[in-house]
């Protein structure tokens, strides 16, 4: 395999696929990372690190939505391990959101690929993001520093 070829993974062994006489089905790393990144966008308060998750990116535009996702697959067994670097919005219960992310990624990768088995999803929370509101946009003016005092 040349260094320019991307990793692809087949849930069936060569013997199983040949027995069916239909050829191999291979699932590329980019497919798995896209599924994992999309799953992350469904968990409230979670943003994949290095991503703004703009709608155009999620619908097939730039691939920056996958920067925080790494995939390792055992090609002989079809077992997958996924690492996800995320930021969380302040106020999100970190453990609960990370666990929900693990379950959702596992379910979506396994169901959408049809045969890959996700063994581990390692979630690394890298940062807390302050939510943008009208109240915290820009520097605090002196008259807003101590409400109720004049």
SULZIZI-V201871 format. One record per residue. N is the residue number from 1. RES is the residue in one small letter. OMEGA is omega in whole degrees, 0 to 359 (* if undefined). NEAR is the number of other ideal C-beta (glycine too) atoms within 10 Angstrom. Layout:
n:N res:RES omega:OMEGA near:NEAR
n:N res:RES omega:OMEGA near:NEAR
//
This chain:
n:1 res:x omega:181 near:7
n:2 res:x omega:181 near:4
n:3 res:x omega:180 near:4
n:4 res:x omega:180 near:5
n:5 res:x omega:178 near:8
n:6 res:x omega:176 near:9
n:7 res:x omega:174 near:15
n:8 res:x omega:187 near:16
n:9 res:x omega:178 near:23
n:10 res:x omega:180 near:18
n:11 res:x omega:178 near:20
n:12 res:x omega:174 near:16
n:13 res:x omega:179 near:14
n:14 res:x omega:180 near:10
n:15 res:x omega:179 near:7
n:16 res:x omega:181 near:11
n:17 res:x omega:179 near:16
n:18 res:x omega:179 near:12
n:19 res:x omega:178 near:10
n:20 res:x omega:180 near:10
n:21 res:x omega:179 near:6
n:22 res:x omega:182 near:9
n:23 res:x omega:183 near:8
n:24 res:x omega:170 near:13
n:25 res:x omega:182 near:15
n:26 res:x omega:181 near:15
n:27 res:x omega:184 near:22
n:28 res:x omega:177 near:14
n:29 res:x omega:181 near:18
n:30 res:x omega:178 near:14
n:31 res:x omega:181 near:17
n:32 res:x omega:180 near:27
n:33 res:x omega:178 near:22
n:34 res:x omega:179 near:18
n:35 res:x omega:181 near:23
n:36 res:x omega:180 near:27
n:37 res:x omega:178 near:23
n:38 res:x omega:178 near:19
n:39 res:x omega:180 near:26
n:40 res:x omega:181 near:27
n:41 res:x omega:180 near:16
n:42 res:x omega:181 near:12
n:43 res:x omega:183 near:21
n:44 res:x omega:177 near:10
n:45 res:x omega:182 near:20
n:46 res:x omega:175 near:25
n:47 res:x omega:178 near:19
n:48 res:x omega:182 near:26
n:49 res:x omega:180 near:16
n:50 res:x omega:184 near:15
n:51 res:x omega:173 near:23
n:52 res:x omega:180 near:10
n:53 res:x omega:174 near:15
n:54 res:x omega:184 near:12
n:55 res:x omega:181 near:8
n:56 res:x omega:179 near:9
n:57 res:x omega:182 near:17
n:58 res:x omega:182 near:14
n:59 res:x omega:172 near:9
n:60 res:x omega:178 near:9
n:61 res:x omega:180 near:11
n:62 res:x omega:183 near:11
n:63 res:x omega:178 near:13
n:64 res:x omega:180 near:15
n:65 res:x omega:182 near:26
n:66 res:x omega:184 near:23
n:67 res:x omega:183 near:14
n:68 res:x omega:182 near:22
n:69 res:x omega:176 near:26
n:70 res:x omega:184 near:16
n:71 res:x omega:171 near:23
n:72 res:x omega:182 near:14
n:73 res:x omega:172 near:23
n:74 res:x omega:185 near:12
n:75 res:x omega:182 near:13
n:76 res:x omega:182 near:10
n:77 res:x omega:183 near:13
n:78 res:x omega:179 near:17
n:79 res:x omega:188 near:16
n:80 res:x omega:170 near:26
n:81 res:x omega:185 near:14
n:82 res:x omega:174 near:24
n:83 res:x omega:181 near:15
n:84 res:x omega:174 near:25
n:85 res:x omega:184 near:19
n:86 res:x omega:167 near:24
n:87 res:x omega:178 near:18
n:88 res:x omega:179 near:22
n:89 res:x omega:179 near:15
n:90 res:x omega:181 near:9
n:91 res:x omega:177 near:9
n:92 res:x omega:176 near:19
n:93 res:x omega:191 near:11
n:94 res:x omega:183 near:14
n:95 res:x omega:182 near:10
n:96 res:x omega:180 near:11
n:97 res:x omega:179 near:20
n:98 res:x omega:179 near:20
n:99 res:x omega:178 near:14
n:100 res:x omega:177 near:18
n:101 res:x omega:178 near:24
n:102 res:x omega:182 near:19
n:103 res:x omega:182 near:12
n:104 res:x omega:178 near:18
n:105 res:x omega:180 near:26
n:106 res:x omega:181 near:19
n:107 res:x omega:184 near:12
n:108 res:x omega:179 near:18
n:109 res:x omega:181 near:23
n:110 res:x omega:182 near:15
n:111 res:x omega:183 near:10
n:112 res:x omega:176 near:15
n:113 res:x omega:176 near:19
n:114 res:x omega:183 near:9
n:115 res:x omega:179 near:12
n:116 res:x omega:179 near:23
n:117 res:x omega:179 near:15
n:118 res:x omega:181 near:21
n:119 res:x omega:184 near:14
n:120 res:x omega:168 near:12
n:121 res:x omega:180 near:22
n:122 res:x omega:181 near:12
n:123 res:x omega:177 near:21
n:124 res:x omega:178 near:11
n:125 res:x omega:187 near:18
n:126 res:x omega:186 near:12
n:127 res:x omega:172 near:10
n:128 res:x omega:181 near:13
n:129 res:x omega:176 near:13
n:130 res:x omega:180 near:9
n:131 res:x omega:179 near:11
n:132 res:x omega:175 near:9
n:133 res:x omega:178 near:7
n:134 res:x omega:183 near:6
n:135 res:x omega:184 near:8
n:136 res:x omega:176 near:10
n:137 res:x omega:177 near:7
n:138 res:x omega:182 near:6
n:139 res:x omega:178 near:7
n:140 res:x omega:176 near:10
n:141 res:x omega:181 near:7
n:142 res:x omega:181 near:7
n:143 res:x omega:178 near:9
n:144 res:x omega:186 near:9
n:145 res:x omega:182 near:8
n:146 res:x omega:182 near:9
n:147 res:x omega:178 near:6
n:148 res:x omega:178 near:4
n:149 res:x omega:180 near:6
n:150 res:x omega:* near:4
//
